[in-house]
Amino acid sequence: MKNKFRSLFSFVILFFLILFAIIYIKYFTNNVNSKIKQNEFYVNIPTNSNYKDIKKIIAPYIDNFNDFEFIANIRSYPVHVKSGRFLFKKGMSSFSLVTTLRRNVPVNLAFNNQERLENLCVRISSQIEPDTTKLLKAFRDPIFLKQNNFTKDNVIALFIPNSYQFYWNISATKFRDKMIKEYNIFWNTNRLAKASKLGLTPVEVITLASIVHKETTKNDERPKVAKVYLNRLQNKMLLQADPTVIYSLKLRDSNFDQVIKRVLYEDLKINSAYNTYINFGLPPGPIAMPDIAAIDAVLNPDNNDYLYFCASVEHFGYHAFASTLAAHDINRKKYVEWLNNRGTKR
């Protein structure tokens, strides 16, 4: 009798071991259960998604959904779903699919060269979950602006071009709070002291840097260009910066995609708060998002007494500088003739 019982017990143990082995091999090893043909790609799960929503999103990528659900239930995934950005790879098993849906992968978000907050928010919304409307609302919130000494015209100054890491499903307000934190880190004691020495606030430095950024792409020339504008501010002269006129024209036309290569005499009269040919001092806010090199060029300007400059026809991409209007007129005449010979009208 005991031998029969032992035999039966051994059979049951063997049966469950075999069953466990079958289940393990089928579900817990790298048995492919995906229809993923790409080597890898990301799947976004929106905020507040439930298990039913997620099944609809991932269904196109799973070969046998019953197998997937078996593992999902064992691992309690249906009651612990997560929103975010998840990395799917070719050849995934049910087990690895559930594992990847629990690992929210950060986005390496980068932005630069945006001229307006609207354009910037469009760029950002293409990389994270909040849409353009939510981002604009967060950054134009009157309480936020007042608490951080910004206006709706200059709030773009808080964005320091760089590469940042965020979770895809970050909220618009948390994204905004992260940006103001990065802004305050950038404006360290050293940079604040340099701005103060120039008699400028951080926002004013960035506003001037945006003009310098638009005037020249040459980093070695930017401190010289910055000093020209600082000299003009000190001498209470109009800045007369062509990029501010171009910005005014784009703003008037509500078209920031247009390319304007030549500023005409009639353009200098455009009635805009951003036109530094008719308004003294700096414009209401940045005319673009300056890069760090342009900001540091303003904070570390060249030592010169130049008051004028125009594009050089001898050193392409650079400028010809002058301390007097007479010398500037000579340089400007050369440049105008060069434009006319090329047939550049706008």
C-alpha positions as CSV (number, residue, x, y, z in Angstrom):
1,M,0.0,0.0,0.0
2,K,2.8,2.4,0.9
3,N,4.6,1.6,-2.3
4,K,1.4,2.4,-4.3
5,F,1.0,5.7,-2.5
6,R,4.7,6.6,-3.1
7,S,4.3,5.7,-6.8
8,L,1.2,7.9,-7.1
9,F,2.9,10.7,-5.2
10,S,5.9,10.5,-7.4
11,F,3.7,10.5,-10.5
12,V,1.8,13.6,-9.3
13,I,5.1,15.4,-8.6
14,L,6.5,14.4,-12.0
15,F,3.3,15.5,-13.7
16,F,3.5,19.0,-12.1
17,L,7.2,19.3,-12.8
18,I,6.5,18.5,-16.5
19,L,3.6,20.9,-16.5
20,F,5.7,23.6,-14.9
21,A,8.4,23.0,-17.4
22,I,6.0,23.3,-20.3
23,I,4.5,26.5,-18.9
24,Y,7.9,27.9,-18.2
25,I,9.2,27.1,-21.6
26,K,6.1,28.4,-23.3
27,Y,5.6,31.6,-21.3
28,F,8.7,32.5,-19.4
29,T,11.5,31.9,-21.9
30,N,12.2,33.8,-25.0
31,N,9.4,32.2,-26.9
32,V,8.5,34.9,-29.5
33,N,5.0,36.2,-29.1
34,S,5.2,39.4,-31.1
35,K,4.5,40.6,-34.6
36,I,7.2,43.3,-34.4
37,K,9.2,43.5,-37.6
38,Q,11.4,46.5,-36.6
39,N,14.4,46.1,-34.5
40,E,13.0,48.5,-31.9
41,F,10.5,51.3,-31.6
42,Y,8.6,53.1,-28.8
43,V,4.9,52.7,-27.8
44,N,3.2,55.6,-26.0
45,I,0.6,54.8,-23.4
46,P,-1.5,57.9,-22.6
47,T,-2.1,59.1,-19.0
48,N,-5.1,57.5,-17.3
49,S,-5.2,54.5,-19.6
50,N,-6.7,51.4,-18.2
51,Y,-5.9,47.8,-19.1
52,K,-8.6,47.7,-21.8
53,D,-7.2,50.8,-23.4
54,I,-3.7,49.4,-23.4
55,K,-4.8,46.1,-25.0
56,K,-6.1,48.1,-27.9
57,I,-2.8,50.0,-28.3
58,I,-0.5,46.9,-28.1
59,A,-2.8,44.4,-29.9
60,P,-1.2,45.0,-33.4
61,Y,2.2,44.0,-32.0
62,I,1.2,40.7,-30.2
63,D,0.8,37.4,-32.0
64,N,-1.1,35.4,-29.3
65,F,-3.0,37.6,-27.0
66,N,-4.2,34.7,-24.8
67,D,-0.5,33.9,-24.0
68,F,0.2,37.5,-23.2
69,E,-2.8,37.8,-20.9
70,F,-1.8,34.6,-19.1
71,I,1.5,36.2,-18.1
72,A,0.0,39.7,-17.5
73,N,-2.5,38.2,-15.0
74,I,0.2,36.1,-13.2
75,R,2.3,39.3,-12.8
76,S,-0.7,41.4,-11.8
77,Y,-0.2,43.8,-14.7
78,P,-3.9,44.6,-15.4
79,V,-4.2,46.2,-11.9
80,H,-0.8,47.9,-12.0
81,V,-0.8,49.5,-15.5
82,K,1.5,52.4,-16.3
83,S,1.4,55.3,-18.7
84,G,4.5,56.5,-20.5
85,R,6.9,55.6,-23.3
86,F,7.9,51.9,-23.6
87,L,10.6,50.3,-25.8
88,F,9.3,47.4,-27.9
89,K,11.9,45.1,-29.6
90,K,11.8,42.5,-32.3
91,G,11.4,38.9,-31.0
92,M,9.9,39.7,-27.6
93,S,8.2,37.0,-25.5
94,S,5.0,37.5,-23.4
95,F,7.1,37.8,-20.3
96,S,9.4,40.4,-21.9
97,L,6.4,42.3,-23.2
98,V,4.9,42.7,-19.8
99,T,8.4,43.6,-18.4
100,T,8.8,46.3,-20.9
101,L,5.4,47.8,-20.2
102,R,6.6,48.4,-16.7
103,R,9.7,50.4,-17.7
104,N,8.9,54.0,-18.6
105,V,11.7,55.1,-20.8
106,P,12.7,58.8,-20.6
107,V,12.7,61.1,-23.7
108,N,15.9,63.0,-24.5
109,L,14.2,66.3,-25.4
110,A,16.1,69.0,-27.3
111,F,15.0,72.3,-28.7
112,N,16.7,75.4,-30.2
113,N,16.3,78.1,-32.8
114,Q,12.6,78.8,-32.1
115,E,11.5,82.3,-32.6
116,R,8.2,82.3,-30.6
117,L,6.7,80.5,-27.7
118,E,4.0,79.1,-30.0
119,N,6.6,77.5,-32.3
120,L,8.5,76.2,-29.3
121,C,5.5,74.5,-27.8
122,V,4.7,72.8,-31.1
123,R,8.2,71.4,-31.1
124,I,8.0,70.3,-27.5
125,S,4.5,68.7,-27.9
126,S,5.9,66.5,-30.7
127,Q,8.2,64.9,-28.1
128,I,6.1,64.6,-24.9
129,E,2.4,63.9,-24.1
130,P,1.0,67.4,-23.3
131,D,-0.3,69.2,-26.5
132,T,0.6,72.7,-27.6
133,T,-2.5,74.2,-26.0
134,K,-1.7,72.8,-22.6
135,L,1.9,73.9,-22.8
136,L,1.0,77.4,-23.8
137,K,-1.6,77.7,-21.0
138,A,1.0,76.6,-18.5
139,F,3.7,79.0,-19.6
140,R,1.2,81.9,-20.0
141,D,-0.4,81.4,-16.6
142,P,-0.5,84.9,-15.0
143,I,0.4,83.6,-11.5
144,F,3.5,81.8,-12.9
145,L,4.6,84.8,-14.9
146,K,4.3,87.1,-11.9
147,Q,6.0,84.8,-9.5
148,N,9.0,84.4,-11.8
149,N,9.2,88.0,-13.1
150,F,8.3,87.2,-16.7
151,T,5.7,88.6,-19.1
152,K,3.9,86.9,-22.0
153,D,6.3,88.7,-24.3
154,N,9.6,87.5,-22.7
155,V,8.7,84.2,-21.1
156,I,10.6,82.4,-23.9
157,A,13.7,83.6,-22.2
158,L,13.4,80.9,-19.5
159,F,14.2,78.2,-22.1
160,I,18.0,77.5,-22.2
161,P,18.7,75.5,-25.3
162,N,20.1,72.2,-24.3
163,S,19.3,68.5,-24.1
164,Y,17.0,67.5,-21.3
165,Q,15.6,64.2,-20.1
166,F,11.8,63.9,-19.3
167,Y,9.3,61.1,-19.1
168,W,7.0,61.3,-22.1
169,N,3.9,61.5,-19.9
170,I,5.1,64.5,-17.8
171,S,2.3,67.1,-17.2
172,A,2.6,70.5,-18.8
173,T,2.9,72.2,-15.3
174,K,5.6,69.8,-14.2
175,F,7.5,70.4,-17.5
176,R,7.2,74.1,-16.9
177,D,8.5,73.7,-13.3
178,K,11.5,71.7,-14.6
179,M,12.3,74.4,-17.1
180,I,12.3,77.2,-14.5
181,K,14.5,75.1,-12.3
182,E,17.0,74.7,-15.1
183,Y,16.8,78.4,-15.8
184,N,17.7,79.2,-12.2
185,I,20.6,76.7,-12.3
186,F,21.9,78.3,-15.5
187,W,21.8,81.8,-13.9
188,N,24.4,81.0,-11.3
189,T,26.2,83.6,-9.1
190,N,28.9,84.1,-11.8
191,R,26.5,84.9,-14.6
192,L,24.2,87.0,-12.4
193,A,27.3,89.1,-11.4
194,K,28.3,89.7,-15.0
195,A,24.7,90.7,-15.9
196,S,24.6,93.1,-13.0
197,K,27.9,94.6,-14.1
198,L,26.4,95.3,-17.5
199,G,23.3,96.9,-15.9
200,L,21.1,94.2,-17.3
201,T,18.7,91.6,-15.9
202,P,18.9,88.0,-17.0
203,V,15.9,88.5,-19.3
204,E,17.5,91.6,-20.9
205,V,20.8,89.6,-21.4
206,I,18.8,86.9,-23.2
207,T,16.9,89.5,-25.2
208,L,20.1,91.1,-26.4
209,A,21.7,87.6,-27.0
210,S,18.7,86.8,-29.3
211,I,19.7,89.7,-31.5
212,V,23.4,88.7,-31.4
213,H,22.3,85.1,-32.2
214,K,20.4,86.3,-35.3
215,E,23.2,88.6,-36.4
216,T,26.0,86.1,-36.7
217,T,26.5,82.4,-36.4
218,K,30.2,82.9,-35.9
219,N,31.0,82.3,-32.2
220,D,34.3,84.1,-32.4
221,E,32.5,87.2,-33.7
222,R,29.6,87.3,-31.3
223,P,31.4,89.0,-28.4
224,K,32.4,91.8,-30.8
225,V,28.8,92.2,-32.1
226,A,27.5,92.1,-28.5
227,K,29.8,95.0,-27.5
228,V,28.6,97.1,-30.4
229,Y,25.0,96.9,-29.1
230,L,26.2,97.4,-25.5
231,N,28.0,100.5,-26.7
232,R,24.9,101.8,-28.5
233,L,22.8,101.2,-25.3
234,Q,25.4,103.1,-23.2
235,N,25.4,106.0,-25.7
236,K,21.6,106.0,-25.7
237,M,21.5,105.3,-29.4
238,L,18.9,103.3,-31.3
239,L,20.1,99.7,-31.6
240,Q,19.0,99.6,-35.3
241,A,19.2,95.9,-35.4
242,D,18.0,94.4,-38.7
243,P,16.9,91.1,-37.0
244,T,14.3,93.0,-35.0
245,V,12.9,94.4,-38.2
246,I,12.7,91.0,-39.7
247,Y,10.9,89.7,-36.6
248,S,8.5,92.6,-36.8
249,L,7.7,91.8,-40.4
250,K,7.1,88.1,-39.6
251,L,4.9,89.1,-36.6
252,R,2.9,91.5,-38.7
253,D,2.3,88.9,-41.4
254,S,1.7,86.1,-38.8
255,N,4.2,84.1,-40.9
256,F,7.4,82.9,-39.2
257,D,8.2,80.5,-42.0
258,Q,9.0,83.2,-44.5
259,V,12.7,83.8,-45.3
260,I,13.8,87.5,-45.4
261,K,17.3,87.9,-46.7
262,R,17.3,91.7,-47.2
263,V,15.8,94.5,-45.1
264,L,14.5,97.3,-47.3
265,Y,14.5,101.0,-46.3
266,E,10.7,101.0,-46.2
267,D,10.8,98.1,-43.7
268,L,12.7,100.2,-41.2
269,K,9.5,102.2,-40.6
270,I,7.3,99.3,-39.6
271,N,5.2,100.2,-36.5
272,S,6.2,97.5,-34.0
273,A,7.4,97.4,-30.4
274,Y,10.1,95.1,-31.7
275,N,11.5,97.5,-34.3
276,T,14.7,98.9,-32.8
277,Y,15.0,101.5,-35.7
278,I,12.1,103.5,-34.1
279,N,12.2,102.3,-30.5
280,F,15.0,103.0,-28.1
281,G,16.4,100.2,-25.9
282,L,15.7,96.5,-26.1
283,P,12.6,95.0,-27.6
284,P,9.8,93.7,-25.2
285,G,11.4,90.2,-25.3
286,P,13.7,87.9,-27.2
287,I,13.2,87.7,-31.0
288,A,14.5,84.1,-30.9
289,M,15.8,81.5,-28.5
290,P,19.6,82.3,-28.3
291,D,22.0,79.5,-27.8
292,I,24.4,79.5,-24.8
293,A,27.3,80.8,-26.9
294,A,25.3,84.0,-27.7
295,I,24.2,84.5,-24.1
296,D,27.8,84.1,-22.9
297,A,29.0,86.5,-25.6
298,V,26.8,89.2,-24.1
299,L,28.1,88.4,-20.6
300,N,31.7,88.4,-21.9
301,P,31.8,91.1,-24.5
302,D,34.7,92.2,-26.6
303,N,36.6,95.4,-25.7
304,N,36.0,97.8,-28.5
305,D,34.5,101.2,-29.3
306,Y,32.6,100.1,-32.4
307,L,29.1,101.5,-33.0
308,Y,28.3,100.1,-36.4
309,F,28.7,97.0,-38.4
310,C,27.4,95.4,-41.6
311,A,27.9,92.2,-43.5
312,S,31.4,91.9,-44.9
313,V,31.8,91.3,-48.7
314,E,35.4,90.2,-48.2
315,H,35.0,87.7,-45.3
316,F,31.8,85.8,-46.0
317,G,29.8,85.1,-42.9
318,Y,31.5,87.8,-40.9
319,H,31.0,91.6,-40.5
320,A,32.8,94.8,-41.2
321,F,32.9,97.0,-38.1
322,A,33.3,100.8,-37.7
323,S,33.5,103.4,-35.0
324,T,32.2,106.3,-37.1
325,L,29.2,106.7,-39.3
326,A,31.4,107.8,-42.2
327,A,33.4,104.6,-42.1
328,H,30.2,102.5,-41.7
329,D,28.7,104.2,-44.8
330,I,31.7,103.0,-46.9
331,N,31.2,99.4,-45.6
332,R,27.4,99.5,-46.1
333,K,27.8,100.8,-49.7
334,K,30.0,97.9,-50.6
335,Y,27.5,95.5,-49.1
336,V,24.5,97.1,-50.9
337,E,26.4,96.9,-54.3
338,W,27.1,93.3,-53.6
339,L,23.4,92.5,-53.0
340,N,22.4,94.4,-56.1
341,N,24.9,92.5,-58.2
342,R,23.4,89.3,-56.9
343,G,19.9,90.4,-57.6
344,T,18.8,90.0,-54.0
345,K,15.6,91.9,-53.5
346,R,14.0,90.4,-50.4
